[in-house]
Amino acid sequence: MSDDLKEKIKNAVSKVNDPHMGVSIVDMGIVQNIEVDDEGNVKISLKPTNPACMSVARMAADTKTLASEIEGVSKVEIFVEGHAMADSINEMINKN
């Protein structure tokens, strides 16, 4: 089940575009990893192409929203990696 759910999540978050490039964050390789456990808890790792990308918080928030809407998903956590403000962004995105 988790592989099917993982694929649904990947398809959903591929609707999020890098605002500077206008290309899907999945196609650009910004989505590094999607993990799904048996309870429907999801962890998605994002690595922006630029460590100072000002749009990564928006992309992370949109990714969380779209992944959360998938049936079978109970909780979504986003982990931004390789960004100057990664700790602050992760805390902000995952606080609720």
N, C-alpha and C positions, 0 to 999 in steps of 0.2 A: 504493500500500500504506500509506503513512504516514497518509493521511486515514482509512482504515479502522481502523488501529491507534489513531489519535488518538481516534476515536469509542468504541472499546472501552475505552480508558483513562478517558475522560470518564464513561462509564457505570459503570465500576468505582468510581471515586473519588466518584461521586455518592452512594455508600452511607455516606460519612463525613458525619456531622451535626455542626453547631455544637452543643456540649453545652448551651449556654444557651438556644438557640432551638428545638432539636430539628428543625432544617431542614437539608437537604442543603447542603453547602458550594458545590456547583455552582449550585443554585437561588438561594442567597444572593449569588452573585457573588464569593465569596471566591476561587474558582479564576479567576485572571485570564487565564492563558494556558497552553496545552499545546503543546510543540514536540516533534516526533519526527523524527530524522534517518534516513538510509537504513540505518544499522547497528542501529537499535532503541534508540538513546540518547534518553532522554526528559528534558525539562526542564519542570517545572511551577511556575508562579508563583502564590503565594497572597498575598492581601492581606486581613488580618482587618478586620472592621468597626470595631474599636476598637484604637488603637495600643498599648494596654496589655493586650490580651486575654491572659489567663493560660492559655487553652486552645489557643493556636495551635501550640505545640510538639507536643501530642498530635495535633491535626488534621494537622499536617505529617507526623508519623511514620506515622499511619494511611494517609494519602494515598500515601506512598512505598511502604508495604507492599502496598497493594492494586494500585497501578500495576505494581509489580515482579512480581506474580503473573500478569500477562497474557502469553500466548504471543507471542513475537516481541520482547518488551522485554528488552534486555540490561542497561541501566543506567538508574537513575532519580535525578535530582537535583531537590531541592525548593528553591525560592527564596522565602523569606518577605520581603515588601516592606511598608514603611509601619508597621513595628512597632518599639517602643522597643528591643527586644532582638533585632532581625532578624539582625545579624551573628553573635551567639552561637548563636542557634537554627539558622541555616544551617550553621554550622560543625559543630554537634552532629549534625544530621540527615544531613549528607552525608559524614561522616568515614569511612564504610565503603562 
